[in-house]
Amino acid sequence: MRDWCASEVDPLVIVSGEGPYLFDSEGNRYLDGNSSIWTNLHGHRHPLIDAAIRDQLGRLAHCSALGFANEPAIRLAAKLVEVAPGEMLTRVFFTDDGSTAIECACRMAAQYRERVGERGRRRFVAFDGAYHGDTVGAASLGGIAAFHGPFASAGYEVTRLATIEALESLSSEEAAGINAVILEPLIQGAAGMRLWPAGMLRQIREWCDRHGAFLILDEVMTGFGRTGRLFACEHEGVTPDFLCLAKGLTGGYLPLAATLATERVFGAFLGRYEEQKTFFYGHSYCANPLGCAAALANLRVFEEEGVLESLPTKIAAFSEALHEAAERTPALGEIRQLGLIAGIDLVDPTSGAALDWREETGAKVCRRARRHGLLTRPIRDTLTLMPPLCVTADQIREAVHALEMAARGE
Ligand SMILES: *Cc1c(COP(=O)(O)O)cnc(C)c1O
C-alpha cells in the first residue's frame, strides 16, 4: 500500500476500451496484455455483447433465483450443457465469481457424500501451487502460501500433493477417504503459468474412477478458448464431475460464474421437503439476468466469428514472437506457453540465475512496458501475457516487443 500511495507512482486511471485496447485518463492507449486479469475474450465494447446487455437492461436487470427462473439464465444453462465437454455435465448452478464457483462445487461434493452415506470421504486432494480463489474454503485448497497461509486452520480438510506420482502412491485407506481431487487442468495460473506434464489430467481422471473420488476442474482461467480449445480438459479428452467456470464466462463483462455437475450429483439432492436434501447454498445475485445475457452473447461471438478456428495462427505467432524475444534478450529466461497464455521468467542477464524477488523486477518491467503501450501484471518475477482472443498476430508481436524492450530496461 505504501508503493500505491507514494506520490511518484501515479495510479493509472482507465476510462475506456476498444477491442483489445484500454485508454487512460490522459488519452494513452495500451494493449490489454492480461485481458483485464484473465477475463476479457473478444475485446472491450464488443458490439454484440454490448447490445445483449442493453437489450436485457431494457427488460430486467436483476431478480432473485430463489424460487424463480429468468429467461437468459434458462437459455444459458442449456447452452453451457451443450458446449460442456463430454455428456456427463447436465446440471448448472450459477454463482458470482471463480471463488464461489469453487465453493459451490466443494460444498455440493461434501453434501453429496453426506446424503449418500459416505461420511468417511471428507478430504480434498489439492496441489502445490494451486490457486482456487480467495474465500476461506477456496483459499484452503490453494497451494500458494501468501493466499492460503493465514487460513490454513480453516476451510476444507486438504491432502496437499505435488505430483501425480504422489497421488498414485496414496494407500488404499487414504484413497478411500478422498472426496474429490481438485486442480487447474494443464496449467496453473497464479503459480506463474506452470504447465502440468502431458497426460497427467487423464491419469488423474483414471485414479478418481478407480477410487470413487470426484474430479473437480477449475477452468476459471483456462475456460473459453484461452488454451486453444473451448475448455482445457478437452486436450486430454477428460470430463470432470464438476466444472467451475467464471472469468471469461461473460466475455469479461460482468461477474457471473457457473458450476456444472452431473446427474448423479443432482440426484442426491432430490427428495421431499421433510427429507431435507436441499442444497443450502446461494447468493443474492445468482443467475443475474444481465450477466447471463452477456454470457449468451459471449458464446454467440465464438460461433459467429469463428473464434476457435482463428486461434491456431495466433498461437503460432505468439510462440514464435516469444522464442525470438528470448533468444535476443538474455534477461528473458524460461517461457511457458499454452494457447494464448504465457509466463516468461525474468532472469539475471549475465548469469541466467533467478532474481531476488525483493527487487520487484517483474513489477518494474511491467511498469516500463506501459511506455511501450502494454498493460500487464507479473507474478513476482514471471511476466505474464494473456491477450484477449480477438488480438491479431501483429498485436501479439507488439505486446511481446513491449515486454522485451521493458525487460532490457528501455
Ligand atoms: C481467478 C481464479 C479463481 C478465482 O476467481 P475470482 O473470480 O477471482 O473469485 C479461481 N481459480 C482460478 C484458476 C483463477 O484463475
The ligand as an ORCA input file, in Angstrom:
! r2SCAN-3c Opt
* xyz 0 1
  C      -9.142    -16.127    -10.735
  C      -9.208    -17.553    -10.382
  C     -10.072    -18.010     -9.379
  C     -10.893    -17.076     -8.527
  O     -11.806    -16.369     -9.292
  P     -12.409    -14.986     -8.741
  O     -13.408    -14.614     -9.778
  O     -11.270    -14.031     -8.664
  O     -13.015    -15.279     -7.421
  C     -10.133    -19.370     -9.134
  N      -9.391    -20.229     -9.845
  C      -8.565    -19.837    -10.827
  C      -7.801    -20.861    -11.597
  C      -8.438    -18.484    -11.125
  O      -7.590    -18.079    -12.079
*
